Amino acid sequence: MSDFSKYTNYKTVLSVNALVWCNDKVLMLKRAENKKVDPGLYAGIGGKVEPHESFFDALHREIEEETGITEFESIRPYSITQHPYPPTDSEWINVYFVVKIAKQIEVKPTEDGTFHWIDPKEIDSLPTPIDIKEYIKILSKNFDAFIFGFFDHDKEGKLTDKKITIL
């Protein structure tokens, strides 16, 4: 019989992340330098899922809060990713979405950072979280891909293991 307490005492953080596409560009947030998570990195748009909130509702809320965008041509999940993160004694479970919109809009800077329309071919030259860089490269080649990701870290937050499975 297993020790059930190791599962009930484990902190799991649920989050959503969107790559908003228009034509051949993706909208990315260059995170402010004062942010605790990924300061100065180019990231997707998203955040934590609130208690009793669905992933889909969290996605809509985060996109609207961060960009003001409320109308979408299409939305689909493209990844479920695990990030065990010992520095915070937690494991992040992220659901990633591809969101298409009809026309590029200019998004005003916020306390979270500045927004930029990026050509996916430029992704290697930008500082990004490892998962986002990998996922944009995969989606650029196979937009219909579904990705299972696993990114493990040591107690200092350094990446120790990476597994990516593409369906």
C-alpha positions in Angstrom: 0.0 0.0 0.0 1.4 3.4 -0.9 1.7 6.4 1.4 -1.2 8.5 0.2 0.0 11.5 2.1 2.8 12.1 -0.4 0.1 12.9 -2.9 -2.2 14.9 -0.7 0.7 17.1 0.7 2.0 17.9 -2.8 1.3 21.3 -4.1 0.1 21.4 -7.7 -0.3 24.7 -9.6 -2.6 24.7 -12.6 -2.0 27.3 -15.4 -2.9 28.2 -19.0 -0.7 29.6 -21.7 -1.7 30.9 -25.1 0.2 31.5 -28.3 -1.9 34.0 -30.1 -1.4 33.7 -33.9 -2.4 36.0 -36.7 -1.2 35.1 -40.2 2.4 34.0 -39.7 3.2 35.9 -36.5 2.8 35.0 -32.9 2.0 37.6 -30.1 4.5 37.3 -27.3 4.8 39.0 -24.0 8.3 40.3 -23.1 8.0 39.9 -19.4 9.0 42.9 -17.2 12.4 42.6 -15.5 10.8 42.9 -12.0 8.6 39.8 -12.5 9.4 36.8 -10.2 8.7 34.2 -13.0 10.8 34.4 -16.2 11.9 38.1 -15.9 12.9 39.6 -19.2 11.9 36.5 -21.2 9.5 36.4 -24.2 6.6 34.2 -23.2 3.1 33.3 -24.2 0.0 34.9 -22.6 -1.4 33.2 -19.6 -1.4 32.6 -15.9 -2.8 30.5 -13.1 -6.2 28.9 -13.1 -8.2 30.2 -10.2 -10.0 27.8 -7.7 -13.2 26.4 -9.3 -12.3 27.9 -12.7 -12.0 25.7 -15.8 -8.9 25.8 -18.0 -11.0 27.3 -20.8 -12.4 30.1 -18.7 -9.0 30.8 -17.3 -7.6 31.1 -20.8 -10.3 33.6 -21.9 -9.8 35.6 -18.7 -6.0 35.8 -19.0 -6.1 36.8 -22.7 -8.6 39.5 -22.0 -6.8 40.8 -18.9 -3.4 40.9 -20.5 -4.3 42.0 -24.1 -7.9 43.1 -24.3 -8.6 40.5 -27.0 -12.0 39.0 -26.7 -12.8 37.6 -30.2 -11.1 34.6 -31.6 -11.2 32.8 -34.9 -10.2 29.5 -33.3 -8.9 28.0 -30.1 -7.4 24.6 -29.5 -5.2 23.0 -26.9 -1.8 21.9 -28.2 0.1 20.8 -25.1 -0.1 19.5 -21.6 3.1 20.1 -19.8 4.4 19.1 -16.4 7.0 21.3 -14.6 8.1 19.8 -11.3 9.8 22.8 -9.6 11.5 21.9 -6.3 12.4 25.6 -5.4 8.7 26.2 -4.8 7.8 22.7 -3.6 5.3 22.4 -6.3 4.5 21.0 -9.7 3.1 23.1 -12.4 0.6 21.6 -14.8 0.2 23.8 -17.8 -2.4 23.5 -20.6 -1.2 25.4 -23.7 -3.5 26.7 -26.4 -3.1 28.0 -29.9 -5.4 30.9 -30.4 -6.0 32.5 -33.9 -7.3 36.0 -34.3 -8.4 37.7 -37.5 -6.1 40.8 -37.5 -3.0 41.9 -35.7 -3.7 44.5 -33.0 -1.3 46.6 -31.1 -1.3 45.7 -27.4 -0.4 48.4 -25.0 2.3 47.6 -22.4 1.1 46.5 -19.0 2.8 45.9 -15.6 3.5 42.4 -16.9 5.6 43.7 -19.8 5.5 44.6 -23.5 3.8 42.7 -26.4 5.5 41.9 -29.7 4.4 40.2 -32.9 7.2 37.7 -33.6 8.1 35.8 -36.7 8.5 32.2 -35.5 11.8 32.0 -37.4 13.3 34.5 -34.9 12.5 32.4 -31.9 16.1 31.0 -31.5 17.4 34.6 -31.2 15.0 35.5 -28.3 15.3 34.7 -24.6 12.3 32.5 -23.9 11.3 29.8 -21.4 12.6 26.5 -22.8 9.1 25.0 -23.3 7.9 28.0 -25.4 10.9 28.0 -27.6 10.6 24.2 -28.3 6.8 24.4 -28.8 7.0 27.3 -31.3 9.6 25.5 -33.4 7.4 22.3 -33.4 4.2 24.2 -34.3 6.0 26.1 -37.1 6.6 22.7 -38.8 3.4 21.0 -37.7 0.7 23.3 -36.7 -1.7 20.4 -35.8 0.8 18.8 -33.4 -0.2 17.9 -29.9 2.7 17.9 -27.4 3.2 16.2 -24.1 6.0 18.0 -22.3 8.0 17.3 -19.1 10.6 19.7 -17.8 12.2 18.8 -14.4 14.3 21.1 -12.3 16.7 20.8 -9.3 16.3 22.7 -6.1 18.1 25.7 -7.6 15.7 25.8 -10.5 18.1 24.4 -13.1 16.7 22.2 -15.8 17.7 18.6 -15.2 15.4 16.6 -17.5 13.4 17.3 -20.6 11.0 15.0 -22.4 8.8 16.0 -25.4 6.4 13.6 -27.1 4.7 14.8 -30.2 1.4 13.2 -31.4 
